[in-house]
Structures are given as C-alpha cells and as structure tokens.
Amino acid sequence: MGSTTKRADFEAIFPSLAQDILAHAKRYNLPDNALEWFEKAIS
C-alpha cells in the first residue's frame, strides 16, 4: 500500500472522525469560543 493510498484512505474517513472528536469534546461542556476554535482547527 503506497502512501498515496494511505492518504486517500485517511482523507475519506477524516470528516467522520472530526465530527466524532468534536462530539466528544462537547461532552466536556467547553465554552462556545473553545468549541468554535476546535472545530476550525480540525476542519
């Protein structure tokens, strides 16, 4: 498996992974500005 394939595989699942991470972060009742920053950082 070449690095191009690995990257494509990662890019295919990243949106779902990012949403899961954001949902997990929301469980910690972070302030809205922190959640906004976090969402921008992973998008």
PDB file of all heavy atoms in Angstrom:
ATOM      1  N   MET A   1       0.860  -1.174   0.000  1.00  0.00           N
ATOM      2  CA  MET A   1       0.000   0.000   0.000  1.00  0.00           C
ATOM      3  C   MET A   1       0.898   1.227   0.000  1.00  0.00           C
ATOM      4  O   MET A   1       1.676   1.431   0.914  1.00  0.00           O
ATOM      5  CB  MET A   1      -0.900  -0.034   1.242  1.00  0.00           C
ATOM      6  CG  MET A   1      -1.832   1.148   1.336  1.00  0.00           C
ATOM      7  SD  MET A   1      -2.842   1.170   2.828  1.00  0.00           S
ATOM      8  CE  MET A   1      -4.024  -0.094   2.479  1.00  0.00           C
ATOM      9  N   GLY A   2       0.773   2.043  -1.016  1.00  0.00           N
ATOM     10  CA  GLY A   2       1.583   3.242  -1.112  1.00  0.00           C
ATOM     11  C   GLY A   2       1.062   4.349  -0.224  1.00  0.00           C
ATOM     12  O   GLY A   2      -0.061   4.310   0.278  1.00  0.00           O
ATOM     13  N   SER A   3       1.903   5.349  -0.031  1.00  0.00           N
ATOM     14  CA  SER A   3       1.499   6.463   0.833  1.00  0.00           C
ATOM     15  C   SER A   3       0.320   7.236   0.243  1.00  0.00           C
ATOM     16  O   SER A   3      -0.489   7.797   0.978  1.00  0.00           O
ATOM     17  CB  SER A   3       2.674   7.392   1.093  1.00  0.00           C
ATOM     18  OG  SER A   3       3.109   7.990  -0.106  1.00  0.00           O
ATOM     19  N   THR A   4       0.204   7.227  -1.085  1.00  0.00           N
ATOM     20  CA  THR A   4      -0.923   7.910  -1.724  1.00  0.00           C
ATOM     21  C   THR A   4      -2.234   7.236  -1.337  1.00  0.00           C
ATOM     22  O   THR A   4      -3.224   7.904  -1.030  1.00  0.00           O
ATOM     23  CB  THR A   4      -0.760   7.908  -3.259  1.00  0.00           C
ATOM     24  OG1 THR A   4       0.476   8.529  -3.582  1.00  0.00           O
ATOM     25  CG2 THR A   4      -1.903   8.638  -3.930  1.00  0.00           C
ATOM     26  N   THR A   5      -2.236   5.926  -1.312  1.00  0.00           N
ATOM     27  CA  THR A   5      -3.435   5.176  -0.932  1.00  0.00           C
ATOM     28  C   THR A   5      -3.764   5.408   0.529  1.00  0.00           C
ATOM     29  O   THR A   5      -4.930   5.607   0.878  1.00  0.00           O
ATOM     30  CB  THR A   5      -3.239   3.676  -1.198  1.00  0.00           C
ATOM     31  OG1 THR A   5      -2.919   3.499  -2.574  1.00  0.00           O
ATOM     32  CG2 THR A   5      -4.479   2.895  -0.867  1.00  0.00           C
ATOM     33  N   LYS A   6      -2.759   5.402   1.384  1.00  0.00           N
ATOM     34  CA  LYS A   6      -2.988   5.635   2.808  1.00  0.00           C
ATOM     35  C   LYS A   6      -3.576   7.022   3.033  1.00  0.00           C
ATOM     36  O   LYS A   6      -4.498   7.196   3.826  1.00  0.00           O
ATOM     37  CB  LYS A   6      -1.690   5.493   3.599  1.00  0.00           C
ATOM     38  CG  LYS A   6      -1.173   4.083   3.670  1.00  0.00           C
ATOM     39  CD  LYS A   6       0.134   4.033   4.418  1.00  0.00           C
ATOM     40  CE  LYS A   6       0.744   2.661   4.354  1.00  0.00           C
ATOM     41  NZ  LYS A   6       2.049   2.625   5.008  1.00  0.00           N
ATOM     42  N   ARG A   7      -3.039   7.987   2.324  1.00  0.00           N
ATOM     43  CA  ARG A   7      -3.556   9.359   2.465  1.00  0.00           C
ATOM     44  C   ARG A   7      -4.999   9.432   2.003  1.00  0.00           C
ATOM     45  O   ARG A   7      -5.846  10.049   2.656  1.00  0.00           O
ATOM     46  CB  ARG A   7      -2.684  10.332   1.689  1.00  0.00           C
ATOM     47  CG  ARG A   7      -3.166  11.758   1.837  1.00  0.00           C
ATOM     48  CD  ARG A   7      -2.306  12.728   1.053  1.00  0.00           C
ATOM     49  NE  ARG A   7      -2.848  14.046   1.175  1.00  0.00           N
ATOM     50  CZ  ARG A   7      -2.174  15.099   1.597  1.00  0.00           C
ATOM     51  NH1 ARG A   7      -0.903  14.975   1.913  1.00  0.00           N
ATOM     52  NH2 ARG A   7      -2.748  16.266   1.682  1.00  0.00           N
ATOM     53  N   ALA A   8      -5.299   8.827   0.881  1.00  0.00           N
ATOM     54  CA  ALA A   8      -6.668   8.838   0.363  1.00  0.00           C
ATOM     55  C   ALA A   8      -7.621   8.156   1.337  1.00  0.00           C
ATOM     56  O   ALA A   8      -8.735   8.627   1.565  1.00  0.00           O
ATOM     57  CB  ALA A   8      -6.724   8.155  -1.000  1.00  0.00           C
ATOM     58  N   ASP A   9      -7.178   7.053   1.930  1.00  0.00           N
ATOM     59  CA  ASP A   9      -7.995   6.357   2.921  1.00  0.00           C
ATOM     60  C   ASP A   9      -8.259   7.255   4.122  1.00  0.00           C
ATOM     61  O   ASP A   9      -9.384   7.330   4.625  1.00  0.00           O
ATOM     62  CB  ASP A   9      -7.322   5.067   3.391  1.00  0.00           C
ATOM     63  CG  ASP A   9      -7.271   3.993   2.315  1.00  0.00           C
ATOM     64  OD1 ASP A   9      -7.997   4.111   1.299  1.00  0.00           O
ATOM     65  OD2 ASP A   9      -6.501   3.030   2.497  1.00  0.00           O
ATOM     66  N   PHE A  10      -7.223   7.943   4.588  1.00  0.00           N
ATOM     67  CA  PHE A  10      -7.375   8.840   5.726  1.00  0.00           C
ATOM     68  C   PHE A  10      -8.307   9.997   5.387  1.00  0.00           C
ATOM     69  O   PHE A  10      -9.202  10.336   6.168  1.00  0.00           O
ATOM     70  CB  PHE A  10      -6.014   9.370   6.174  1.00  0.00           C
ATOM     71  CG  PHE A  10      -6.113  10.358   7.303  1.00  0.00           C
ATOM     72  CD1 PHE A  10      -6.374   9.932   8.589  1.00  0.00           C
ATOM     73  CD2 PHE A  10      -5.970  11.716   7.071  1.00  0.00           C
ATOM     74  CE1 PHE A  10      -6.486  10.841   9.635  1.00  0.00           C
ATOM     75  CE2 PHE A  10      -6.084  12.633   8.102  1.00  0.00           C
ATOM     76  CZ  PHE A  10      -6.332  12.190   9.388  1.00  0.00           C
ATOM     77  N   GLU A  11      -8.108  10.603   4.221  1.00  0.00           N
ATOM     78  CA  GLU A  11      -8.956  11.722   3.819  1.00  0.00           C
ATOM     79  C   GLU A  11     -10.410  11.297   3.659  1.00  0.00           C
ATOM     80  O   GLU A  11     -11.315  12.095   3.883  1.00  0.00           O
ATOM     81  CB  GLU A  11      -8.430  12.337   2.531  1.00  0.00           C
ATOM     82  CG  GLU A  11      -7.146  13.113   2.736  1.00  0.00           C
ATOM     83  CD  GLU A  11      -6.544  13.641   1.452  1.00  0.00           C
ATOM     84  OE1 GLU A  11      -6.932  13.176   0.358  1.00  0.00           O
ATOM     85  OE2 GLU A  11      -5.667  14.519   1.543  1.00  0.00           O
ATOM     86  N   ALA A  12     -10.638  10.045   3.319  1.00  0.00           N
ATOM     87  CA  ALA A  12     -12.009   9.554   3.157  1.00  0.00           C
ATOM     88  C   ALA A  12     -12.732   9.464   4.498  1.00  0.00           C
ATOM     89  O   ALA A  12     -13.930   9.711   4.575  1.00  0.00           O
ATOM     90  CB  ALA A  12     -12.000   8.197   2.463  1.00  0.00           C
ATOM     91  N   ILE A  13     -12.009   9.113   5.556  1.00  0.00           N
ATOM     92  CA  ILE A  13     -12.669   8.951   6.857  1.00  0.00           C
ATOM     93  C   ILE A  13     -12.542  10.180   7.752  1.00  0.00           C
ATOM     94  O   ILE A  13     -13.222  10.263   8.768  1.00  0.00           O
ATOM     95  CB  ILE A  13     -12.142   7.726   7.621  1.00  0.00           C
ATOM     96  CG1 ILE A  13     -10.670   7.904   7.995  1.00  0.00           C
ATOM     97  CG2 ILE A  13     -12.367   6.452   6.838  1.00  0.00           C
ATOM     98  CD1 ILE A  13     -10.242   7.058   9.155  1.00  0.00           C
ATOM     99  N   PHE A  14     -11.688  11.144   7.382  1.00  0.00           N
ATOM    100  CA  PHE A  14     -11.436  12.270   8.269  1.00  0.00           C
ATOM    101  C   PHE A  14     -12.679  13.075   8.636  1.00  0.00           C
ATOM    102  O   PHE A  14     -12.841  13.430   9.811  1.00  0.00           O
ATOM    103  CB  PHE A  14     -10.352  13.199   7.713  1.00  0.00           C
ATOM    104  CG  PHE A  14     -10.005  14.280   8.689  1.00  0.00           C
ATOM    105  CD1 PHE A  14      -9.207  14.000   9.777  1.00  0.00           C
ATOM    106  CD2 PHE A  14     -10.513  15.562   8.549  1.00  0.00           C
ATOM    107  CE1 PHE A  14      -8.903  14.983  10.709  1.00  0.00           C
ATOM    108  CE2 PHE A  14     -10.219  16.554   9.469  1.00  0.00           C
ATOM    109  CZ  PHE A  14      -9.407  16.257  10.551  1.00  0.00           C
ATOM    110  N   PRO A  15     -13.583  13.395   7.712  1.00  0.00           N
ATOM    111  CA  PRO A  15     -14.771  14.172   8.113  1.00  0.00           C
ATOM    112  C   PRO A  15     -15.560  13.488   9.229  1.00  0.00           C
ATOM    113  O   PRO A  15     -15.983  14.133  10.190  1.00  0.00           O
ATOM    114  CB  PRO A  15     -15.579  14.288   6.827  1.00  0.00           C
ATOM    115  CG  PRO A  15     -14.554  14.188   5.743  1.00  0.00           C
ATOM    116  CD  PRO A  15     -13.543  13.195   6.264  1.00  0.00           C
ATOM    117  N   SER A  16     -15.720  12.201   9.127  1.00  0.00           N
ATOM    118  CA  SER A  16     -16.443  11.455  10.163  1.00  0.00           C
ATOM    119  C   SER A  16     -15.655  11.443  11.466  1.00  0.00           C
ATOM    120  O   SER A  16     -16.221  11.629  12.555  1.00  0.00           O
ATOM    121  CB  SER A  16     -16.690  10.018   9.688  1.00  0.00           C
ATOM    122  OG  SER A  16     -17.279   9.260  10.710  1.00  0.00           O
ATOM    123  N   LEU A  17     -14.365  11.261  11.364  1.00  0.00           N
ATOM    124  CA  LEU A  17     -13.502  11.269  12.542  1.00  0.00           C
ATOM    125  C   LEU A  17     -13.539  12.627  13.225  1.00  0.00           C
ATOM    126  O   LEU A  17     -13.670  12.716  14.457  1.00  0.00           O
ATOM    127  CB  LEU A  17     -12.069  10.913  12.139  1.00  0.00           C
ATOM    128  CG  LEU A  17     -11.004  10.950  13.225  1.00  0.00           C
ATOM    129  CD1 LEU A  17     -11.313   9.929  14.309  1.00  0.00           C
ATOM    130  CD2 LEU A  17      -9.635  10.701  12.626  1.00  0.00           C
ATOM    131  N   ALA A  18     -13.475  13.687  12.453  1.00  0.00           N
ATOM    132  CA  ALA A  18     -13.503  15.040  13.010  1.00  0.00           C
ATOM    133  C   ALA A  18     -14.816  15.290  13.744  1.00  0.00           C
ATOM    134  O   ALA A  18     -14.828  15.890  14.827  1.00  0.00           O
ATOM    135  CB  ALA A  18     -13.305  16.065  11.894  1.00  0.00           C
ATOM    136  N   GLN A  19     -15.929  14.839  13.180  1.00  0.00           N
ATOM    137  CA  GLN A  19     -17.222  15.017  13.842  1.00  0.00           C
ATOM    138  C   GLN A  19     -17.296  14.216  15.141  1.00  0.00           C
ATOM    139  O   GLN A  19     -17.850  14.685  16.139  1.00  0.00           O
ATOM    140  CB  GLN A  19     -18.366  14.623  12.903  1.00  0.00           C
ATOM    141  CG  GLN A  19     -18.573  15.591  11.774  1.00  0.00           C
ATOM    142  CD  GLN A  19     -18.824  17.014  12.263  1.00  0.00           C
ATOM    143  OE1 GLN A  19     -19.643  17.248  13.136  1.00  0.00           O
ATOM    144  NE2 GLN A  19     -18.089  17.954  11.701  1.00  0.00           N
ATOM    145  N   ASP A  20     -16.730  13.022  15.152  1.00  0.00           N
ATOM    146  CA  ASP A  20     -16.698  12.217  16.378  1.00  0.00           C
ATOM    147  C   ASP A  20     -15.865  12.895  17.459  1.00  0.00           C
ATOM    148  O   ASP A  20     -16.257  12.929  18.635  1.00  0.00           O
ATOM    149  CB  ASP A  20     -16.134  10.820  16.105  1.00  0.00           C
ATOM    150  CG  ASP A  20     -17.085   9.935  15.325  1.00  0.00           C
ATOM    151  OD1 ASP A  20     -18.270  10.308  15.184  1.00  0.00           O
ATOM    152  OD2 ASP A  20     -16.642   8.875  14.854  1.00  0.00           O
ATOM    153  N   ILE A  21     -14.732  13.464  17.071  1.00  0.00           N
ATOM    154  CA  ILE A  21     -13.866  14.157  18.033  1.00  0.00           C
ATOM    155  C   ILE A  21     -14.574  15.395  18.572  1.00  0.00           C
ATOM    156  O   ILE A  21     -14.552  15.660  19.779  1.00  0.00           O
ATOM    157  CB  ILE A  21     -12.520  14.534  17.374  1.00  0.00           C
ATOM    158  CG1 ILE A  21     -11.721  13.272  17.060  1.00  0.00           C
ATOM    159  CG2 ILE A  21     -11.720  15.470  18.276  1.00  0.00           C
ATOM    160  CD1 ILE A  21     -10.510  13.514  16.184  1.00  0.00           C
ATOM    161  N   LEU A  22     -15.232  16.136  17.711  1.00  0.00           N
ATOM    162  CA  LEU A  22     -15.960  17.331  18.135  1.00  0.00           C
ATOM    163  C   LEU A  22     -17.106  16.957  19.085  1.00  0.00           C
ATOM    164  O   LEU A  22     -17.305  17.612  20.112  1.00  0.00           O
ATOM    165  CB  LEU A  22     -16.487  18.085  16.924  1.00  0.00           C
ATOM    166  CG  LEU A  22     -17.165  19.414  17.215  1.00  0.00           C
ATOM    167  CD1 LEU A  22     -16.204  20.386  17.893  1.00  0.00           C
ATOM    168  CD2 LEU A  22     -17.701  20.015  15.932  1.00  0.00           C
ATOM    169  N   ALA A  23     -17.832  15.916  18.765  1.00  0.00           N
ATOM    170  CA  ALA A  23     -18.925  15.467  19.640  1.00  0.00           C
ATOM    171  C   ALA A  23     -18.380  15.071  21.008  1.00  0.00           C
ATOM    172  O   ALA A  23     -18.986  15.363  22.044  1.00  0.00           O
ATOM    173  CB  ALA A  23     -19.666  14.300  18.996  1.00  0.00           C
ATOM    174  N   HIS A  24     -17.237  14.421  21.023  1.00  0.00           N
ATOM    175  CA  HIS A  24     -16.611  14.025  22.288  1.00  0.00           C
ATOM    176  C   HIS A  24     -16.196  15.261  23.086  1.00  0.00           C
ATOM    177  O   HIS A  24     -16.415  15.326  24.295  1.00  0.00           O
ATOM    178  CB  HIS A  24     -15.407  13.127  22.016  1.00  0.00           C
ATOM    179  CG  HIS A  24     -14.780  12.578  23.251  1.00  0.00           C
ATOM    180  ND1 HIS A  24     -15.338  11.550  23.964  1.00  0.00           N
ATOM    181  CD2 HIS A  24     -13.656  12.940  23.910  1.00  0.00           C
ATOM    182  CE1 HIS A  24     -14.577  11.302  25.021  1.00  0.00           C
ATOM    183  NE2 HIS A  24     -13.547  12.116  25.002  1.00  0.00           N
ATOM    184  N   ALA A  25     -15.641  16.246  22.412  1.00  0.00           N
ATOM    185  CA  ALA A  25     -15.211  17.472  23.089  1.00  0.00           C
ATOM    186  C   ALA A  25     -16.409  18.206  23.690  1.00  0.00           C
ATOM    187  O   ALA A  25     -16.296  18.781  24.782  1.00  0.00           O
ATOM    188  CB  ALA A  25     -14.468  18.380  22.101  1.00  0.00           C
ATOM    189  N   LYS A  26     -17.547  18.162  23.013  1.00  0.00           N
ATOM    190  CA  LYS A  26     -18.746  18.842  23.517  1.00  0.00           C
ATOM    191  C   LYS A  26     -19.225  18.245  24.836  1.00  0.00           C
ATOM    192  O   LYS A  26     -19.843  18.934  25.639  1.00  0.00           O
ATOM    193  CB  LYS A  26     -19.860  18.788  22.474  1.00  0.00           C
ATOM    194  CG  LYS A  26     -19.611  19.705  21.304  1.00  0.00           C
ATOM    195  CD  LYS A  26     -20.728  19.608  20.276  1.00  0.00           C
ATOM    196  CE  LYS A  26     -20.445  20.534  19.101  1.00  0.00           C
ATOM    197  NZ  LYS A  26     -21.490  20.441  18.081  1.00  0.00           N
ATOM    198  N   ARG A  27     -18.913  17.002  25.078  1.00  0.00           N
ATOM    199  CA  ARG A  27     -19.323  16.351  26.329  1.00  0.00           C
ATOM    200  C   ARG A  27     -18.632  16.965  27.540  1.00  0.00           C
ATOM    201  O   ARG A  27     -19.070  16.768  28.669  1.00  0.00           O
ATOM    202  CB  ARG A  27     -19.040  14.859  26.269  1.00  0.00           C
ATOM    203  CG  ARG A  27     -19.916  14.170  25.248  1.00  0.00           C
ATOM    204  CD  ARG A  27     -19.684  12.706  25.039  1.00  0.00           C
ATOM    205  NE  ARG A  27     -19.016  11.987  26.085  1.00  0.00           N
ATOM    206  CZ  ARG A  27     -18.452  10.800  25.932  1.00  0.00           C
ATOM    207  NH1 ARG A  27     -18.482  10.218  24.758  1.00  0.00           N
ATOM    208  NH2 ARG A  27     -17.856  10.197  26.931  1.00  0.00           N
ATOM    209  N   TYR A  28     -17.561  17.715  27.312  1.00  0.00           N
ATOM    210  CA  TYR A  28     -16.821  18.342  28.412  1.00  0.00           C
ATOM    211  C   TYR A  28     -17.320  19.751  28.718  1.00  0.00           C
ATOM    212  O   TYR A  28     -16.725  20.462  29.515  1.00  0.00           O
ATOM    213  CB  TYR A  28     -15.327  18.363  28.094  1.00  0.00           C
ATOM    214  CG  TYR A  28     -14.725  16.981  28.162  1.00  0.00           C
ATOM    215  CD1 TYR A  28     -14.590  16.209  27.025  1.00  0.00           C
ATOM    216  CD2 TYR A  28     -14.320  16.449  29.383  1.00  0.00           C
ATOM    217  CE1 TYR A  28     -14.063  14.932  27.084  1.00  0.00           C
ATOM    218  CE2 TYR A  28     -13.791  15.173  29.452  1.00  0.00           C
ATOM    219  CZ  TYR A  28     -13.670  14.421  28.301  1.00  0.00           C
ATOM    220  OH  TYR A  28     -13.157  13.151  28.378  1.00  0.00           O
ATOM    221  N   ASN A  29     -18.423  20.141  28.066  1.00  0.00           N
ATOM    222  CA  ASN A  29     -19.030  21.452  28.298  1.00  0.00           C
ATOM    223  C   ASN A  29     -18.029  22.597  28.163  1.00  0.00           C
ATOM    224  O   ASN A  29     -17.978  23.504  28.985  1.00  0.00           O
ATOM    225  CB  ASN A  29     -19.711  21.502  29.675  1.00  0.00           C
ATOM    226  CG  ASN A  29     -20.844  20.517  29.776  1.00  0.00           C
ATOM    227  OD1 ASN A  29     -21.619  20.354  28.836  1.00  0.00           O
ATOM    228  ND2 ASN A  29     -20.946  19.837  30.894  1.00  0.00           N
ATOM    229  N   LEU A  30     -17.262  22.536  27.093  1.00  0.00           N
ATOM    230  CA  LEU A  30     -16.306  23.601  26.812  1.00  0.00           C
ATOM    231  C   LEU A  30     -17.065  24.871  26.441  1.00  0.00           C
ATOM    232  O   LEU A  30     -18.176  24.806  25.920  1.00  0.00           O
ATOM    233  CB  LEU A  30     -15.394  23.200  25.652  1.00  0.00           C
ATOM    234  CG  LEU A  30     -14.492  21.998  25.889  1.00  0.00           C
ATOM    235  CD1 LEU A  30     -13.802  21.611  24.588  1.00  0.00           C
ATOM    236  CD2 LEU A  30     -13.476  22.287  26.965  1.00  0.00           C
ATOM    237  N   PRO A  31     -16.471  26.025  26.686  1.00  0.00           N
ATOM    238  CA  PRO A  31     -17.109  27.276  26.260  1.00  0.00           C
ATOM    239  C   PRO A  31     -17.278  27.297  24.739  1.00  0.00           C
ATOM    240  O   PRO A  31     -16.522  26.659  24.000  1.00  0.00           O
ATOM    241  CB  PRO A  31     -16.124  28.360  26.698  1.00  0.00           C
ATOM    242  CG  PRO A  31     -15.188  27.709  27.653  1.00  0.00           C
ATOM    243  CD  PRO A  31     -15.202  26.247  27.361  1.00  0.00           C
ATOM    244  N   ASP A  32     -18.277  28.038  24.271  1.00  0.00           N
ATOM    245  CA  ASP A  32     -18.572  28.092  22.841  1.00  0.00           C
ATOM    246  C   ASP A  32     -17.372  28.530  22.018  1.00  0.00           C
ATOM    247  O   ASP A  32     -17.117  27.975  20.950  1.00  0.00           O
ATOM    248  CB  ASP A  32     -19.744  29.035  22.571  1.00  0.00           C
ATOM    249  CG  ASP A  32     -21.072  28.440  23.027  1.00  0.00           C
ATOM    250  OD1 ASP A  32     -21.150  27.207  23.183  1.00  0.00           O
ATOM    251  OD2 ASP A  32     -22.015  29.221  23.218  1.00  0.00           O
ATOM    252  N   ASN A  33     -16.618  29.536  22.519  1.00  0.00           N
ATOM    253  CA  ASN A  33     -15.474  30.001  21.724  1.00  0.00           C
ATOM    254  C   ASN A  33     -14.403  28.911  21.600  1.00  0.00           C
ATOM    255  O   ASN A  33     -13.732  28.812  20.580  1.00  0.00           O
ATOM    256  CB  ASN A  33     -14.891  31.301  22.276  1.00  0.00           C
ATOM    257  CG  ASN A  33     -14.327  31.159  23.670  1.00  0.00           C
ATOM    258  OD1 ASN A  33     -14.697  30.264  24.421  1.00  0.00           O
ATOM    259  ND2 ASN A  33     -13.446  32.073  24.033  1.00  0.00           N
ATOM    260  N   ALA A  34     -14.255  28.076  22.610  1.00  0.00           N
ATOM    261  CA  ALA A  34     -13.289  26.977  22.542  1.00  0.00           C
ATOM    262  C   ALA A  34     -13.753  25.925  21.537  1.00  0.00           C
ATOM    263  O   ALA A  34     -12.949  25.406  20.758  1.00  0.00           O
ATOM    264  CB  ALA A  34     -13.096  26.347  23.913  1.00  0.00           C
ATOM    265  N   LEU A  35     -15.045  25.632  21.547  1.00  0.00           N
ATOM    266  CA  LEU A  35     -15.578  24.666  20.581  1.00  0.00           C
ATOM    267  C   LEU A  35     -15.454  25.193  19.157  1.00  0.00           C
ATOM    268  O   LEU A  35     -15.121  24.434  18.239  1.00  0.00           O
ATOM    269  CB  LEU A  35     -17.035  24.349  20.899  1.00  0.00           C
ATOM    270  CG  LEU A  35     -17.264  23.451  22.106  1.00  0.00           C
ATOM    271  CD1 LEU A  35     -18.753  23.358  22.420  1.00  0.00           C
ATOM    272  CD2 LEU A  35     -16.682  22.075  21.893  1.00  0.00           C
ATOM    273  N   GLU A  36     -15.710  26.482  18.977  1.00  0.00           N
ATOM    274  CA  GLU A  36     -15.574  27.072  17.640  1.00  0.00           C
ATOM    275  C   GLU A  36     -14.124  26.981  17.160  1.00  0.00           C
ATOM    276  O   GLU A  36     -13.865  26.639  16.008  1.00  0.00           O
ATOM    277  CB  GLU A  36     -16.026  28.524  17.655  1.00  0.00           C
ATOM    278  CG  GLU A  36     -17.518  28.698  17.805  1.00  0.00           C
ATOM    279  CD  GLU A  36     -17.930  30.149  17.993  1.00  0.00           C
ATOM    280  OE1 GLU A  36     -17.114  31.058  17.703  1.00  0.00           O
ATOM    281  OE2 GLU A  36     -19.072  30.371  18.437  1.00  0.00           O
ATOM    282  N   TRP A  37     -13.187  27.300  18.054  1.00  0.00           N
ATOM    283  CA  TRP A  37     -11.772  27.214  17.691  1.00  0.00           C
ATOM    284  C   TRP A  37     -11.405  25.774  17.336  1.00  0.00           C
ATOM    285  O   TRP A  37     -10.735  25.519  16.335  1.00  0.00           O
ATOM    286  CB  TRP A  37     -10.895  27.698  18.849  1.00  0.00           C
ATOM    287  CG  TRP A  37      -9.443  27.529  18.547  1.00  0.00           C
ATOM    288  CD1 TRP A  37      -8.630  28.419  17.929  1.00  0.00           C
ATOM    289  CD2 TRP A  37      -8.636  26.374  18.827  1.00  0.00           C
ATOM    290  NE1 TRP A  37      -7.368  27.898  17.811  1.00  0.00           N
ATOM    291  CE2 TRP A  37      -7.345  26.642  18.353  1.00  0.00           C
ATOM    292  CE3 TRP A  37      -8.890  25.152  19.433  1.00  0.00           C
ATOM    293  CZ2 TRP A  37      -6.311  25.722  18.458  1.00  0.00           C
ATOM    294  CZ3 TRP A  37      -7.854  24.236  19.544  1.00  0.00           C
ATOM    295  CH2 TRP A  37      -6.582  24.532  19.057  1.00  0.00           C
ATOM    296  N   PHE A  38     -11.862  24.839  18.147  1.00  0.00           N
ATOM    297  CA  PHE A  38     -11.543  23.431  17.934  1.00  0.00           C
ATOM    298  C   PHE A  38     -12.110  22.956  16.603  1.00  0.00           C
ATOM    299  O   PHE A  38     -11.428  22.272  15.839  1.00  0.00           O
ATOM    300  CB  PHE A  38     -12.087  22.598  19.101  1.00  0.00           C
ATOM    301  CG  PHE A  38     -11.639  21.174  19.084  1.00  0.00           C
ATOM    302  CD1 PHE A  38     -10.308  20.853  19.291  1.00  0.00           C
ATOM    303  CD2 PHE A  38     -12.540  20.146  18.874  1.00  0.00           C
ATOM    304  CE1 PHE A  38      -9.887  19.529  19.274  1.00  0.00           C
ATOM    305  CE2 PHE A  38     -12.130  18.835  18.860  1.00  0.00           C
ATOM    306  CZ  PHE A  38     -10.799  18.525  19.066  1.00  0.00           C
ATOM    307  N   GLU A  39     -13.344  23.361  16.312  1.00  0.00           N
ATOM    308  CA  GLU A  39     -13.974  22.954  15.055  1.00  0.00           C
ATOM    309  C   GLU A  39     -13.203  23.526  13.859  1.00  0.00           C
ATOM    310  O   GLU A  39     -12.983  22.822  12.868  1.00  0.00           O
ATOM    311  CB  GLU A  39     -15.429  23.410  15.021  1.00  0.00           C
ATOM    312  CG  GLU A  39     -16.203  22.850  13.857  1.00  0.00           C
ATOM    313  CD  GLU A  39     -17.697  23.063  13.986  1.00  0.00           C
ATOM    314  OE1 GLU A  39     -18.131  23.852  14.852  1.00  0.00           O
ATOM    315  OE2 GLU A  39     -18.421  22.454  13.197  1.00  0.00           O
ATOM    316  N   LYS A  40     -12.771  24.767  13.951  1.00  0.00           N
ATOM    317  CA  LYS A  40     -11.990  25.355  12.861  1.00  0.00           C
ATOM    318  C   LYS A  40     -10.632  24.654  12.724  1.00  0.00           C
ATOM    319  O   LYS A  40     -10.126  24.486  11.615  1.00  0.00           O
ATOM    320  CB  LYS A  40     -11.771  26.842  13.106  1.00  0.00           C
ATOM    321  CG  LYS A  40     -12.997  27.667  12.887  1.00  0.00           C
ATOM    322  CD  LYS A  40     -12.731  29.138  13.185  1.00  0.00           C
ATOM    323  CE  LYS A  40     -13.997  29.956  13.084  1.00  0.00           C
ATOM    324  NZ  LYS A  40     -13.751  31.364  13.444  1.00  0.00           N
ATOM    325  N   ALA A  41     -10.050  24.268  13.842  1.00  0.00           N
ATOM    326  CA  ALA A  41      -8.725  23.650  13.823  1.00  0.00           C
ATOM    327  C   ALA A  41      -8.753  22.266  13.147  1.00  0.00           C
ATOM    328  O   ALA A  41      -7.774  21.871  12.521  1.00  0.00           O
ATOM    329  CB  ALA A  41      -8.188  23.516  15.237  1.00  0.00           C
ATOM    330  N   ILE A  42      -9.861  21.564  13.275  1.00  0.00           N
ATOM    331  CA  ILE A  42      -9.909  20.213  12.686  1.00  0.00           C
ATOM    332  C   ILE A  42     -10.612  20.170  11.330  1.00  0.00           C
ATOM    333  O   ILE A  42     -10.718  19.117  10.737  1.00  0.00           O
ATOM    334  CB  ILE A  42     -10.560  19.199  13.650  1.00  0.00           C
ATOM    335  CG1 ILE A  42     -12.013  19.551  13.956  1.00  0.00           C
ATOM    336  CG2 ILE A  42      -9.745  19.045  14.903  1.00  0.00           C
ATOM    337  CD1 ILE A  42     -12.743  18.517  14.793  1.00  0.00           C
ATOM    338  N   SER A  43     -11.048  21.320  10.863  1.00  0.00           N
ATOM    339  CA  SER A  43     -11.719  21.307   9.557  1.00  0.00           C
ATOM    340  C   SER A  43     -10.811  21.809   8.463  1.00  0.00           C
ATOM    341  O   SER A  43      -9.739  22.240   8.634  1.00  0.00           O
ATOM    342  CB  SER A  43     -12.982  22.119   9.585  1.00  0.00           C
ATOM    343  OG  SER A  43     -12.736  23.468   9.909  1.00  0.00           O
TER     344      SER A  43
END
